Amino acid sequence: MTFREDFLWGGATAANQCEGAYDVDGRGLANVDLCPVGPDRQEIIIGRKKMFDFDDEHFYPAKESIDMYNRYKGDIALFAEMGFKVYRFSIAWTRIFPNGDEEAPNEKGLSFYEDLIDECLKYNIEPLITITHFDFPMHLVKEYGGWRNRKVVDFYQNLVRAIFERFKGKVKYYLTFNEINVILAASFMGAGLYFEDGEDVEKVRAQAIHNELMASAYATKIAHEIDPDIKVGCMLAAGEYYPASMKPEDIFAAQKANRDNYFFVDVQARGYYPNYKLKEYERLGIMPEMKEEDAKILRENTVDFISFSYYTTRAIGADATNYDEANLIKTIENPYLEKTEWGWQVDPLGFRITMNEIYDRYQKPLFVVENGLGAKDNPDENGYVEDDYRIDYLRDHIKAMKDAVDLDGVDLLGYTTWGPIDLVSAGTGEMSKRYGFIYVDRDDYGKGSLARSKKKSFYWYKKVIASNGEDLD
Ligand code: P53
């Protein structure tokens, strides 16, 4: 058998993209609540258009999402029916600390997640918790300027301490930040950063990144102190950059782009800033402020494993200008690859390449925590979807993952597909960009019964899990 006997098969979601119930049981307002569907979304999530409160002109899909806050028992029962070994979900920071800077956590928030965890454990599903999946309290945006402020590192420590203490003995796997490198592309959604005109964006961002890296190291430290059995992982939006040609300048551009992403993991997995980044910061005059203890904290608290999302590879050239606007993370068109309906390039071999690159670089266990196809579905009158396109995508990627394990010897802990149940898209806010094995009756503007139904891929994935990845037909 290719995959280890205890291989963790499952699916992954994020609080704001599935829970809804944005204002109940004391929950505070978060950045992710304020990202509307439609043409303004892009400017808002990158931190260029200000959206600090709801207005009447926009539709905000996270307010209700797919109402998993109220329906999680039924949804987890469906995951269990597919045979999930693991369920990756995230915690809404504002359920635990509604403003972010309180002294004591909100009991209703903690007990909601404890119930959710217990529901998983009932079916022997291992909970894998993302501590923050783009989530950030709006109070900390307005009063502290988001992750640019070092005080936020302390607030984050309060959050993780509350979580680790409460769930001790029940939860073994944690991720500190979802797609930590998304701060480069979407600074408001990824890190609560809004940029005023004339601000040195790169400088602010470098400081925010440093603060997040410190928060991540402190979380690892606190986790291991509270419960030595906890495994903490970092999480990268992965996908190798290919050079546009064999021209050395293009190769160099690709190396630079890859380093800009791996920089985060370099610090989280090795415990220190790589020279190429220190030199770049010096050159640009944007070296973040660091405290005396920082170097030691980073060095002593590296992650136990490396997790990442993989949807596609990217391509870059030294003089390229034809960047594809469909992608939040920029890429030029790769003529050798097909594209999805949303313009994401499909590249299963790139998955194997990416896994090898990460494993070569860090030599720590890997965990694939997102992969999948966002596509339009056409359900019949019973809500059944014949989603062979989704099955094909997943099959090809699982095969590539098998090769990475079988032929290249990558040490792999598990695989969770993105959005096992249809949910709101992070990039576009649409509901119609569906990833699920389970269909949810809801459209881009909140119409629909929210009823759940099984797609063809539901039965397929069940078989994949039951055979530990051997039966992919
Ligand atoms: P959607 C950009 C690039 C790579 C992954 O994305 C990204 C993004 C943000 O769109 O997000 C991750 O929903 C993220 C999930 C997200 C998923 O990929 O735009 O961790 O929250 O839903 C898929 O199709």
Boltz pocket constraint, residues with backbone or C-beta under 6 A from the ligand:
constraints:
  - pocket:
      binder: B
      contacts: [[A, 14], [A, 17], [A, 178], [A, 179], [A, 237], [A, 309], [A, 311], [A, 328], [A, 329], [A, 370], [A, 374], [A, 418], [A, 424], [A, 425], [A, 426], [A, 427], [A, 428], [A, 433]]
      max_distance: 6.0
